[in-house]
Amino acid sequence: MQISDIKKPILLTLREIGRVTGGIWMHLPEEKIEITGVNFYLPYVSPGDLFVCSEQDAVTKSDIEKRLREAFSRGAVAAVIGKDIIPNNNYPLLVVANVLKALQDLATATSLQFDGVRILVTGSHGKTGFKTQLYHIIRKQIVTHASLGSANKERAVWLTLAAIQQGASVAIVEAAVPARNIGQDRGFFIRPDFCVITGVGLEHMSSHKTLKNLIENKAAVVMGLRPGGRCLLNADDAHYDELYAAVRKNSGCDILTFGSASVCQGRLLNREFHNFGWRVQADILGEEIEYNLPLIEDYAPLASVSVLLMAKLLGANLQQCVAEYEDYQHFESSGNLFKVNLGSGHFFVYSQTRRGELKGFESMFEIMSRLHPQNGGRKIAVVSEFINFEDNPGIEVDIEKMRDLMTSAGIDLLYTVKEFKQHEAVIPAGVDWCQHGETYKDIKDSLLGAVRENDMIFLRGVLKAGLGNLVDALLDKGLGDIPYEKVY
């Protein structure tokens, strides 16, 4: 995400932070500390952050001291710690009885103080993409707050609210709903003006048990809508009718839709794929607009329509919004495309290694069907099992459908890991299944040795497969001053 905005202080002052958490400040310097963010995940800590050092992540004094050193080396200006383990250092610390309760209290107090528009985004897929796109295209017109990672569970929701900055008039909160009762709980905690449900699919079935339950559990977020609140739904989703009924059961709110039908408030009129992107025509609440979308996924045009519909509802100028797509880049969980330079030539890497749900694999094979390597290049697919079996027991793959998709994809070389062999019946005739490995390490050398100029390598897998390590190794093959570039 290429964002140059200067971060502003969070809503709560140091004194207010201490008061609402019941905490005691230690080692505050004489010069004023300016907190511009809140974080508990070390890799995302950035300058100006208040680092929340939870007992969930560090249980010994040594653990806490190590995490604090790293957080402050990354630019944290203060940290929240539990009273039971106080480290030997002079970092500015807020000592509290319970760290997670303190984070929840900060979120509650900030939410009560914030009088802007709140947008809750949920769904089985597309949550992070919607959030990062909306933030990116409206941020220069409307002061907007969002946590731009893909974290979306309880702590992440608290963090997003606690970190709302001064002057913000819109807050976008991504919220997962992995089980019963969580939707209404997070809806009531966030108290949104808009609920966006990007779409539904098979996920977390170990807890939802049935698709009907999943739909009802996600639709429950609308129970937290503020008076006059509205809900945005994907009318092209295969389960739209059931989702609409579930939302209507929980709320009498206005329901707006995005899709291809003429009745949709955000309507996709046309799309044409060209040169690693789409030319899109859309009608947004009666305003027709045409724009270039630098994304290759099949679902990207309709997803952008949902984003533009939300932007227009917020009062943004759509022409200015679509111009911002020129330098938009996905967060890694939504998929990234890299061009790796080899001096005299190059190859491409499409990375989608953070999520392995079935619909995502279908999307990747559809992408492969539209891309055609030049000058003898080949399509190389690296995949794990199509489903997280632990999280979705009993879910079966439609063998014929997936085989048809893989046939259309035109795969030349196939590498597989983890539990893929449970799906081997999907492999079309003629595909060179080069190697299967229990881990990514088993196929690494063979894959790196096989790649040559003009190839396109597509990687998708469940998170535990660790295929991101193969992406890093492929990017390391780059040469020159700019070994690789992130196309998006």
One Martini backbone bead per residue (centre of mass of N, CA, C, O) as a GRO file, in nm:
protein
  488
    1MET     BB    1   0.091   0.038   0.028
    2GLN     BB    2   0.077   0.375  -0.099
    3ILE     BB    3   0.129   0.585   0.179
    4SER     BB    4   0.175   0.947   0.278
    5ASP     BB    5   0.047   0.992   0.529
    6ILE     BB    6   0.016   1.171   0.813
    7LYS     BB    7   0.019   1.087   1.127
    8LYS     BB    8  -0.206   1.100   1.385
    9PRO     BB    9  -0.328   1.125   1.671
   10ILE     BB   10  -0.499   0.983   1.888
   11LEU     BB   11  -0.777   1.052   2.069
   12LEU     BB   12  -0.628   0.974   2.320
   13THR     BB   13  -0.476   1.056   2.594
   14LEU     BB   14  -0.265   0.975   2.835
   15ARG     BB   15  -0.464   1.027   3.064
   16GLU     BB   16  -0.703   0.869   2.939
   17ILE     BB   17  -0.564   0.599   2.919
   18GLY     BB   18  -0.519   0.564   3.224
   19ARG     BB   19  -0.814   0.595   3.316
   20VAL     BB   20  -0.966   0.368   3.140
   21THR     BB   21  -0.751   0.131   3.249
   22GLY     BB   22  -0.617   0.176   3.540
   23GLY     BB   23  -0.335   0.284   3.490
   24ILE     BB   24   0.032   0.316   3.514
   25TRP     BB   25   0.277   0.533   3.459
   26MET     BB   26   0.613   0.479   3.324
   27HIS     BB   27   0.880   0.663   3.216
   28LEU     BB   28   0.804   0.942   3.142
   29PRO     BB   29   0.894   1.188   2.961
   30GLU     BB   30   0.913   1.523   2.937
   31GLU     BB   31   0.849   1.485   2.668
   32LYS     BB   32   0.614   1.446   2.447
   33ILE     BB   33   0.397   1.191   2.366
   34GLU     BB   34   0.306   1.054   2.038
   35ILE     BB   35   0.026   0.874   1.954
   36THR     BB   36  -0.047   0.698   1.622
   37GLY     BB   37  -0.082   0.399   1.744
   38VAL     BB   38  -0.189   0.044   1.756
   39ASN     BB   39  -0.016  -0.264   1.876
   40PHE     BB   40   0.049  -0.644   1.890
   41TYR     BB   41   0.209  -0.689   1.615
   42LEU     BB   42   0.531  -0.676   1.551
   43PRO     BB   43   0.558  -0.654   1.229
   44TYR     BB   44   0.350  -0.380   1.248
   45VAL     BB   45   0.523  -0.201   1.389
   46SER     BB   46   0.537   0.159   1.423
   47PRO     BB   47   0.592   0.470   1.435
   48GLY     BB   48   0.402   0.575   1.731
   49ASP     BB   49   0.334   0.331   1.889
   50LEU     BB   50   0.126   0.133   2.090
   51PHE     BB   51   0.230  -0.142   2.271
   52VAL     BB   52   0.069  -0.458   2.314
   53CYS     BB   53   0.167  -0.673   2.582
   54SER     BB   54   0.066  -0.983   2.588
   55GLU     BB   55   0.022  -1.280   2.765
   56GLN     BB   56  -0.031  -1.452   2.506
   57ASP     BB   57   0.277  -1.380   2.388
   58ALA     BB   58   0.394  -1.334   2.695
   59VAL     BB   59   0.506  -1.504   3.013
   60THR     BB   60   0.784  -1.383   3.057
   61LYS     BB   61   1.021  -1.161   3.128
   62SER     BB   62   1.195  -1.227   2.881
   63ASP     BB   63   0.975  -1.203   2.668
   64ILE     BB   64   0.900  -0.908   2.722
   65GLU     BB   65   1.178  -0.780   2.678
   66LYS     BB   66   1.208  -0.873   2.385
   67ARG     BB   67   0.949  -0.739   2.270
   68LEU     BB   68   1.015  -0.450   2.355
   69ARG     BB   69   1.275  -0.413   2.198
   70GLU     BB   70   1.148  -0.453   1.919
   71ALA     BB   71   0.927  -0.238   1.932
   72PHE     BB   72   1.123   0.007   1.984
   73SER     BB   73   1.298  -0.046   1.727
   74ARG     BB   74   1.026   0.018   1.544
   75GLY     BB   75   0.896   0.293   1.715
   76ALA     BB   76   0.788   0.275   1.974
   77VAL     BB   77   0.667   0.494   2.254
   78ALA     BB   78   0.490   0.265   2.396
   79ALA     BB   79   0.355   0.041   2.662
   80VAL     BB   80   0.159  -0.246   2.748
   81ILE     BB   81   0.143  -0.399   3.076
   82GLY     BB   82   0.157  -0.616   3.322
   83LYS     BB   83   0.189  -0.623   3.675
   84ASP     BB   84   0.345  -0.909   3.715
   85ILE     BB   85   0.559  -0.808   3.474
   86ILE     BB   86   0.836  -0.604   3.527
   87PRO     BB   87   1.074  -0.467   3.360
   88ASN     BB   88   1.424  -0.382   3.306
   89ASN     BB   89   1.345  -0.056   3.224
   90ASN     BB   90   1.284   0.282   3.052
   91TYR     BB   91   1.026   0.250   2.928
   92PRO     BB   92   0.729   0.354   2.833
   93LEU     BB   93   0.471   0.254   3.070
   94LEU     BB   94   0.163   0.068   3.101
   95VAL     BB   95   0.023  -0.044   3.397
   96VAL     BB   96  -0.187  -0.335   3.422
   97ALA     BB   97  -0.398  -0.585   3.515
   98ASN     BB   98  -0.515  -0.619   3.202
   99VAL     BB   99  -0.436  -0.607   2.880
  100LEU     BB  100  -0.695  -0.683   2.718
  101LYS     BB  101  -0.886  -0.507   2.881
  102ALA     BB  102  -0.742  -0.243   2.809
  103LEU     BB  103  -0.796  -0.257   2.505
  104GLN     BB  104  -1.103  -0.262   2.530
  105ASP     BB  105  -1.125   0.009   2.681
  106LEU     BB  106  -1.001   0.180   2.457
  107ALA     BB  107  -1.212   0.112   2.243
  108THR     BB  108  -1.461   0.214   2.393
  109ALA     BB  109  -1.370   0.508   2.445
  110THR     BB  110  -1.319   0.582   2.148
  111SER     BB  111  -1.600   0.515   2.037
  112LEU     BB  112  -1.749   0.727   2.214
  113GLN     BB  113  -1.581   0.975   2.087
  114PHE     BB  114  -1.660   0.891   1.809
  115ASP     BB  115  -1.853   1.079   1.533
  116GLY     BB  116  -1.835   0.902   1.296
  117VAL     BB  117  -1.814   0.674   1.044
  118ARG     BB  118  -1.908   0.325   1.043
  119ILE     BB  119  -1.747   0.029   0.898
  120LEU     BB  120  -1.854  -0.298   0.850
  121VAL     BB  121  -1.653  -0.585   0.754
  122THR     BB  122  -1.767  -0.885   0.598
  123GLY     BB  123  -1.697  -1.234   0.528
  124SER     BB  124  -1.541  -1.499   0.357
  125HIS     BB  125  -1.448  -1.281   0.139
  126GLY     BB  126  -1.291  -0.959   0.070
  127LYS     BB  127  -1.236  -0.776   0.319
  128THR     BB  128  -0.950  -0.656   0.280
  129GLY     BB  129  -0.993  -0.545  -0.004
  130PHE     BB  130  -1.215  -0.348   0.062
  131LYS     BB  131  -1.067  -0.182   0.277
  132THR     BB  132  -0.809  -0.097   0.113
  133GLN     BB  133  -0.955   0.034  -0.122
  134LEU     BB  134  -1.125   0.243   0.022
  135TYR     BB  135  -0.899   0.388   0.160
  136HIS     BB  136  -0.731   0.462  -0.094
  137ILE     BB  137  -0.967   0.627  -0.265
  138ILE     BB  138  -1.057   0.839  -0.005
  139ARG     BB  139  -0.818   0.967   0.172
  140LYS     BB  140  -0.800   1.256   0.009
  141GLN     BB  141  -1.111   1.339   0.087
  142ILE     BB  142  -1.122   1.149   0.352
  143VAL     BB  143  -1.082   1.103   0.677
  144THR     BB  144  -0.929   0.783   0.734
  145HIS     BB  145  -0.973   0.474   0.915
  146ALA     BB  146  -0.735   0.189   0.924
  147SER     BB  147  -0.638  -0.145   0.937
  148LEU     BB  148  -0.414  -0.280   0.682
  149GLY     BB  149  -0.447  -0.552   0.758
  150SER     BB  150  -0.593  -0.893   0.813
  151ALA     BB  151  -0.687  -0.855   1.083
  152ASN     BB  152  -1.029  -0.973   1.246
  153LYS     BB  153  -1.047  -1.017   1.534
  154GLU     BB  154  -1.094  -0.918   1.843
  155ARG     BB  155  -0.827  -0.759   1.885
  156ALA     BB  156  -0.843  -0.611   1.609
  157VAL     BB  157  -1.098  -0.453   1.668
  158TRP     BB  158  -0.993  -0.301   1.911
  159LEU     BB  159  -0.750  -0.171   1.774
  160THR     BB  160  -0.896  -0.007   1.558
  161LEU     BB  161  -1.054   0.169   1.759
  162ALA     BB  162  -0.812   0.270   1.943
  163ALA     BB  163  -0.663   0.406   1.665
  164ILE     BB  164  -0.821   0.643   1.625
  165GLN     BB  165  -0.789   0.948   1.475
  166GLN     BB  166  -0.758   1.260   1.455
  167GLY     BB  167  -1.010   1.379   1.225
  168ALA     BB  168  -1.177   1.148   1.174
  169SER     BB  169  -1.483   1.042   0.970
  170VAL     BB  170  -1.374   0.742   0.910
  171ALA     BB  171  -1.433   0.388   0.995
  172ILE     BB  172  -1.271   0.077   0.923
  173VAL     BB  173  -1.402  -0.255   1.010
  174GLU     BB  174  -1.272  -0.566   1.036
  175ALA     BB  175  -1.486  -0.873   1.069
  176ALA     BB  176  -1.498  -1.171   1.195
  177VAL     BB  177  -1.725  -1.481   1.163
  178PRO     BB  178  -1.658  -1.803   1.300
  179ALA     BB  179  -1.932  -1.794   1.483
  180ARG     BB  180  -2.158  -1.802   1.702
  181ASN     BB  181  -2.245  -1.467   1.821
  182ILE     BB  182  -2.019  -1.285   1.694
  183GLY     BB  183  -2.173  -1.093   1.512
  184GLN     BB  184  -2.340  -0.942   1.729
  185ASP     BB  185  -2.107  -0.863   1.913
  186ARG     BB  186  -1.952  -0.690   1.697
  187GLY     BB  187  -2.183  -0.509   1.620
  188PHE     BB  188  -2.230  -0.384   1.907
  189PHE     BB  189  -1.938  -0.278   1.945
  190ILE     BB  190  -1.918  -0.097   1.680
  191ARG     BB  191  -2.167   0.050   1.570
  192PRO     BB  192  -2.269   0.078   1.274
  193ASP     BB  193  -2.370   0.239   0.966
  194PHE     BB  194  -2.225   0.002   0.806
  195CYS     BB  195  -2.280  -0.311   0.637
  196VAL     BB  196  -2.046  -0.540   0.483
  197ILE     BB  197  -2.116  -0.821   0.266
  198THR     BB  198  -1.916  -0.971   0.034
  199GLY     BB  199  -1.956  -1.286   0.106
  200VAL     BB  200  -2.013  -1.646   0.072
  201GLY     BB  201  -1.858  -1.946   0.222
  202LEU     BB  202  -1.658  -2.208   0.290
  203GLU     BB  203  -1.605  -2.168   0.646
  204HIS     BB  204  -1.574  -2.269   0.956
  205MET     BB  205  -1.741  -2.554   0.977
  206SER     BB  206  -1.668  -2.656   1.264
  207SER     BB  207  -1.866  -2.423   1.384
  208HIS     BB  208  -2.117  -2.383   1.190
  209LYS     BB  209  -2.176  -2.676   1.021
  210THR     BB  210  -2.359  -2.488   0.831
  211LEU     BB  211  -2.452  -2.276   0.585
  212LYS     BB  212  -2.694  -2.155   0.729
  213ASN     BB  213  -2.539  -2.071   0.982
  214LEU     BB  214  -2.332  -1.892   0.848
  215ILE     BB  215  -2.528  -1.683   0.734
  216GLU     BB  216  -2.662  -1.607   1.006
  217ASN     BB  217  -2.402  -1.521   1.155
  218LYS     BB  218  -2.321  -1.289   0.961
  219ALA     BB  219  -2.598  -1.131   0.959
  220ALA     BB  220  -2.584  -1.041   1.271
  221VAL     BB  221  -2.434  -0.764   1.247
  222VAL     BB  222  -2.698  -0.582   1.200
  223MET     BB  223  -2.785  -0.559   1.505
  224GLY     BB  224  -2.563  -0.305   1.544
  225LEU     BB  225  -2.700  -0.094   1.407
  226ARG     BB  226  -2.765   0.213   1.367
  227PRO     BB  227  -2.972   0.446   1.324
  228GLY     BB  228  -3.005   0.428   0.971
  229GLY     BB  229  -2.871   0.191   0.885
  230ARG     BB  230  -2.674  -0.004   0.641
  231CYS     BB  231  -2.669  -0.261   0.378
  232LEU     BB  232  -2.426  -0.452   0.189
  233LEU     BB  233  -2.481  -0.659  -0.105
  234ASN     BB  234  -2.423  -0.949  -0.305
  235ALA     BB  235  -2.623  -1.027  -0.580
  236ASP     BB  236  -2.412  -1.251  -0.717
  237ASP     BB  237  -2.435  -1.435  -0.503
  238ALA     BB  238  -2.528  -1.763  -0.456
  239HIS     BB  239  -2.653  -1.665  -0.145
  240TYR     BB  240  -2.835  -1.408  -0.147
  241ASP     BB  241  -3.122  -1.489  -0.057
  242GLU     BB  242  -3.039  -1.596   0.223
  243LEU     BB  243  -2.895  -1.338   0.318
  244TYR     BB  244  -3.128  -1.144   0.295
  245ALA     BB  245  -3.316  -1.296   0.492
  246ALA     BB  246  -3.123  -1.276   0.738
  247VAL     BB  247  -3.112  -0.971   0.755
  248ARG     BB  248  -3.420  -0.918   0.773
  249LYS     BB  249  -3.456  -1.076   1.041
  250ASN     BB  250  -3.254  -0.862   1.207
  251SER     BB  251  -3.350  -0.615   1.008
  252GLY     BB  252  -3.491  -0.292   0.880
  253CYS     BB  253  -3.286  -0.213   0.695
  254ASP     BB  254  -3.128  -0.092   0.443
  255ILE     BB  255  -3.072  -0.250   0.118
  256LEU     BB  256  -2.783  -0.272  -0.070
  257THR     BB  257  -2.656  -0.335  -0.407
  258PHE     BB  258  -2.419  -0.545  -0.585
  259GLY     BB  259  -2.400  -0.594  -0.951
  260SER     BB  260  -2.565  -0.691  -1.271
  261ALA     BB  261  -2.828  -0.581  -1.206
  262SER     BB  262  -3.055  -0.319  -1.255
  263VAL     BB  263  -3.131  -0.296  -0.932
  264CYS     BB  264  -2.861  -0.206  -0.864
  265GLN     BB  265  -2.675   0.047  -0.714
  266GLY     BB  266  -2.429  -0.135  -0.801
  267ARG     BB  267  -2.323  -0.162  -1.146
  268LEU     BB  268  -2.206  -0.397  -1.371
  269LEU     BB  269  -2.165  -0.344  -1.718
  270ASN     BB  270  -1.842  -0.383  -1.781
  271ARG     BB  271  -1.561  -0.602  -1.895
  272GLU     BB  272  -1.201  -0.591  -1.975
  273PHE     BB  273  -0.919  -0.776  -2.053
  274HIS     BB  274  -0.589  -0.607  -2.010
  275ASN     BB  275  -0.280  -0.595  -1.922
  276PHE     BB  276  -0.319  -0.674  -1.616
  277GLY     BB  277  -0.638  -0.591  -1.646
  278TRP     BB  278  -0.924  -0.367  -1.623
  279ARG     BB  279  -1.210  -0.258  -1.800
  280VAL     BB  280  -1.456  -0.050  -1.648
  281GLN     BB  281  -1.817  -0.049  -1.616
  282ALA     BB  282  -2.037   0.170  -1.421
  283ASP     BB  283  -2.319   0.202  -1.187
  284ILE     BB  284  -2.353   0.468  -0.941
  285LEU     BB  285  -2.629   0.589  -0.851
  286GLY     BB  286  -2.650   0.693  -1.175
  287GLU     BB  287  -2.334   0.688  -1.220
  288GLU     BB  288  -2.129   0.680  -1.486
  289ILE     BB  289  -1.826   0.471  -1.509
  290GLU     BB  290  -1.477   0.468  -1.621
  291TYR     BB  291  -1.205   0.222  -1.564
  292ASN     BB  292  -0.895   0.126  -1.433
  293LEU     BB  293  -0.791  -0.210  -1.317
  294PRO     BB  294  -0.489  -0.334  -1.151
  295LEU     BB  295  -0.629  -0.635  -1.173
  296ILE     BB  296  -0.671  -1.004  -1.225
  297GLU     BB  297  -0.917  -1.081  -1.097
  298ASP     BB  298  -1.238  -1.180  -1.160
  299TYR     BB  299  -1.370  -1.024  -0.899
  300ALA     BB  300  -1.265  -0.724  -0.912
  301PRO     BB  301  -1.482  -0.552  -1.054
  302LEU     BB  302  -1.714  -0.599  -0.847
  303ALA     BB  303  -1.558  -0.510  -0.599
  304SER     BB  304  -1.519  -0.215  -0.698
  305VAL     BB  305  -1.819  -0.145  -0.696
  306SER     BB  306  -1.859  -0.168  -0.391
  307VAL     BB  307  -1.657   0.056  -0.322
  308LEU     BB  308  -1.791   0.287  -0.486
  309LEU     BB  309  -2.058   0.282  -0.341
  310MET     BB  310  -1.944   0.360  -0.066
  311ALA     BB  311  -1.808   0.624  -0.153
  312LYS     BB  312  -2.070   0.768  -0.243
  313LEU     BB  313  -2.215   0.747   0.035
  314LEU     BB  314  -1.974   0.937   0.160
  315GLY     BB  315  -1.921   1.173  -0.079
  316ALA     BB  316  -1.743   1.096  -0.304
  317ASN     BB  317  -1.546   1.138  -0.583
  318LEU     BB  318  -1.524   0.914  -0.840
  319GLN     BB  319  -1.302   1.023  -1.025
  320GLN     BB  320  -1.093   1.040  -0.797
  321CYS     BB  321  -1.105   0.748  -0.708
  322VAL     BB  322  -1.016   0.595  -0.976
  323ALA     BB  323  -0.737   0.735  -0.993
  324GLU     BB  324  -0.619   0.575  -0.736
  325TYR     BB  325  -0.574   0.290  -0.875
  326GLU     BB  326  -0.295   0.324  -1.011
  327ASP     BB  327  -0.139   0.272  -0.700
  328TYR     BB  328  -0.262   0.014  -0.620
  329GLN     BB  329  -0.209  -0.231  -0.347
  330HIS     BB  330  -0.221  -0.518  -0.224
  331PHE     BB  331  -0.258  -0.710   0.018
  332GLU     BB  332  -0.125  -1.021   0.062
  333SER     BB  333  -0.407  -1.174   0.113
  334SER     BB  334  -0.513  -1.079  -0.194
  335GLY     BB  335  -0.266  -1.065  -0.371
  336ASN     BB  336   0.038  -1.089  -0.571
  337LEU     BB  337   0.240  -0.927  -0.828
  338PHE     BB  338   0.550  -1.028  -0.984
  339LYS     BB  339   0.858  -0.900  -1.130
  340VAL     BB  340   1.141  -1.087  -1.234
  341ASN     BB  341   1.469  -1.011  -1.282
  342LEU     BB  342   1.734  -1.149  -1.534
  343GLY     BB  343   1.835  -0.909  -1.724
  344SER     BB  344   1.727  -1.035  -2.020
  345GLY     BB  345   1.475  -1.097  -1.830
  346HIS     BB  346   1.168  -1.266  -1.708
  347PHE     BB  347   0.933  -1.330  -1.435
  348PHE     BB  348   0.633  -1.447  -1.280
  349VAL     BB  349   0.455  -1.383  -0.958
  350TYR     BB  350   0.181  -1.541  -0.794
  351SER     BB  351   0.058  -1.451  -0.468
  352GLN     BB  352  -0.149  -1.693  -0.255
  353THR     BB  353  -0.042  -1.782   0.079
  354ARG     BB  354  -0.276  -1.715   0.317
  355ARG     BB  355  -0.510  -1.865   0.146
  356GLY     BB  356  -0.713  -2.193   0.086
  357GLU     BB  357  -0.981  -2.161  -0.024
  358LEU     BB  358  -1.173  -2.286  -0.270
  359LYS     BB  359  -1.249  -2.021  -0.423
  360GLY     BB  360  -0.951  -1.933  -0.461
  361PHE     BB  361  -0.865  -2.159  -0.651
  362GLU     BB  362  -1.065  -2.101  -0.871
  363SER     BB  363  -0.956  -1.817  -0.927
  364MET     BB  364  -0.667  -1.893  -1.011
  365PHE     BB  365  -0.741  -2.073  -1.256
  366GLU     BB  366  -0.885  -1.843  -1.404
  367ILE     BB  367  -0.644  -1.660  -1.433
  368MET     BB  368  -0.468  -1.857  -1.600
  369SER     BB  369  -0.663  -1.860  -1.854
  370ARG     BB  370  -0.586  -1.534  -1.921
  371LEU     BB  371  -0.282  -1.613  -1.924
  372HIS     BB  372   0.006  -1.560  -2.159
  373PRO     BB  373   0.294  -1.657  -2.223
  374GLN     BB  374   0.594  -1.558  -2.359
  375ASN     BB  375   0.833  -1.701  -2.535
  376GLY     BB  376   0.788  -2.005  -2.398
  377GLY     BB  377   0.636  -1.984  -2.158
  378ARG     BB  378   0.514  -2.102  -1.840
  379LYS     BB  379   0.280  -2.272  -1.635
  380ILE     BB  380   0.306  -2.260  -1.277
  381ALA     BB  381   0.186  -2.470  -1.015
  382VAL     BB  382   0.141  -2.406  -0.652
  383VAL     BB  383  -0.010  -2.643  -0.422
  384SER     BB  384  -0.242  -2.728  -0.198
  385GLU     BB  385  -0.486  -2.787  -0.041
  386PHE     BB  386  -0.824  -2.662  -0.086
  387ILE     BB  387  -0.863  -2.733   0.226
  388ASN     BB  388  -0.921  -2.685   0.561
  389PHE     BB  389  -0.977  -2.969   0.728
  390GLU     BB  390  -0.988  -2.879   1.026
  391ASP     BB  391  -1.209  -2.640   0.968
  392ASN     BB  392  -1.355  -2.846   0.724
  393PRO     BB  393  -1.518  -3.100   0.784
  394GLY     BB  394  -1.655  -3.286   0.503
  395ILE     BB  395  -1.555  -3.127   0.272
  396GLU     BB  396  -1.603  -3.134  -0.079
  397VAL     BB  397  -1.480  -3.178  -0.395
  398ASP     BB  398  -1.543  -3.087  -0.721
  399ILE     BB  399  -1.389  -3.263  -0.948
  400GLU     BB  400  -1.495  -3.172  -1.227
  401LYS     BB  401  -1.476  -2.868  -1.188
  402MET     BB  402  -1.170  -2.857  -1.119
  403ARG     BB  403  -1.070  -2.994  -1.376
  404ASP     BB  404  -1.179  -2.782  -1.571
  405LEU     BB  405  -1.019  -2.544  -1.455
  406MET     BB  406  -0.735  -2.673  -1.497
  407THR     BB  407  -0.761  -2.704  -1.798
  408SER     BB  408  -0.805  -2.398  -1.865
  409ALA     BB  409  -0.533  -2.299  -1.734
  410GLY     BB  410  -0.276  -2.443  -1.863
  411ILE     BB  411  -0.088  -2.640  -1.719
  412ASP     BB  412   0.248  -2.747  -1.717
  413LEU     BB  413   0.335  -2.723  -1.408
  414LEU     BB  414   0.327  -2.929  -1.101
  415TYR     BB  415   0.309  -2.841  -0.752
  416THR     BB  416   0.296  -3.012  -0.429
  417VAL     BB  417   0.142  -3.011  -0.093
  418LYS     BB  418   0.066  -3.188   0.167
  419GLU     BB  419  -0.288  -3.275   0.105
  420PHE     BB  420  -0.328  -3.300  -0.212
  421LYS     BB  421  -0.369  -3.615  -0.270
  422GLN     BB  422  -0.683  -3.596  -0.215
  423HIS     BB  423  -0.699  -3.446  -0.530
  424GLU     BB  424  -0.565  -3.603  -0.782
  425ALA     BB  425  -0.828  -3.636  -0.969
  426VAL     BB  426  -0.808  -3.328  -1.091
  427ILE     BB  427  -0.589  -3.394  -1.285
  428PRO     BB  428  -0.511  -3.339  -1.590
  429ALA     BB  429  -0.433  -3.433  -1.879
  430GLY     BB  430  -0.083  -3.343  -1.943
  431VAL     BB  431   0.015  -3.279  -1.670
  432ASP     BB  432   0.314  -3.196  -1.504
  433TRP     BB  433   0.384  -3.375  -1.217
  434CYS     BB  434   0.669  -3.317  -1.061
  435GLN     BB  435   0.593  -3.265  -0.734
  436HIS     BB  436   0.574  -3.394  -0.399
  437GLY     BB  437   0.530  -3.255  -0.061
  438GLU     BB  438   0.511  -3.220   0.277
  439THR     BB  439   0.687  -2.968   0.212
  440TYR     BB  440   0.831  -2.695   0.071
  441LYS     BB  441   1.125  -2.808   0.092
  442ASP     BB  442   1.087  -3.057  -0.107
  443ILE     BB  443   1.040  -2.845  -0.375
  444LYS     BB  444   1.235  -2.607  -0.399
  445ASP     BB  445   1.472  -2.695  -0.587
  446SER     BB  446   1.302  -2.782  -0.829
  447LEU     BB  447   1.160  -2.514  -0.880
  448LEU     BB  448   1.410  -2.326  -0.909
  449GLY     BB  449   1.532  -2.502  -1.147
  450ALA     BB  450   1.281  -2.467  -1.354
  451VAL     BB  451   1.296  -2.175  -1.381
  452ARG     BB  452   1.227  -1.934  -1.644
  453GLU     BB  453   1.194  -1.739  -1.882
  454ASN     BB  454   0.849  -1.630  -1.902
  455ASP     BB  455   0.734  -1.734  -1.664
  456MET     BB  456   0.445  -1.848  -1.462
  457ILE     BB  457   0.391  -1.828  -1.111
  458PHE     BB  458   0.155  -2.008  -0.905
  459LEU     BB  459   0.055  -1.945  -0.559
  460ARG     BB  460  -0.140  -2.169  -0.341
  461GLY     BB  461  -0.230  -2.181   0.020
  462VAL     BB  462  -0.230  -2.279   0.308
  463LEU     BB  463  -0.068  -2.139   0.562
  464LYS     BB  464   0.084  -2.406   0.671
  465ALA     BB  465   0.252  -2.453   0.398
  466GLY     BB  466   0.461  -2.207   0.342
  467LEU     BB  467   0.471  -2.063   0.043
  468GLY     BB  468   0.609  -1.789   0.108
  469ASN     BB  469   0.900  -1.907   0.092
  470LEU     BB  470   0.896  -1.946  -0.217
  471VAL     BB  471   0.857  -1.656  -0.294
  472ASP     BB  472   1.119  -1.551  -0.173
  473ALA     BB  473   1.303  -1.734  -0.349
  474LEU     BB  474   1.211  -1.622  -0.624
  475LEU     BB  475   1.291  -1.322  -0.569
  476ASP     BB  476   1.602  -1.397  -0.522
  477LYS     BB  477   1.655  -1.437  -0.842
  478GLY     BB  478   1.702  -1.159  -0.877
  479LEU     BB  479   1.846  -0.891  -1.068
  480GLY     BB  480   2.002  -0.617  -0.989
  481ASP     BB  481   1.890  -0.318  -0.863
  482ILE     BB  482   1.597  -0.447  -0.960
  483PRO     BB  483   1.497  -0.762  -0.901
  484TYR     BB  484   1.200  -0.655  -0.831
  485GLU     BB  485   0.844  -0.604  -0.895
  486LYS     BB  486   0.539  -0.467  -0.789
  487VAL     BB  487   0.257  -0.462  -0.962
  488TYR     BB  488   0.032  -0.545  -0.696
   0.00000   0.00000   0.00000
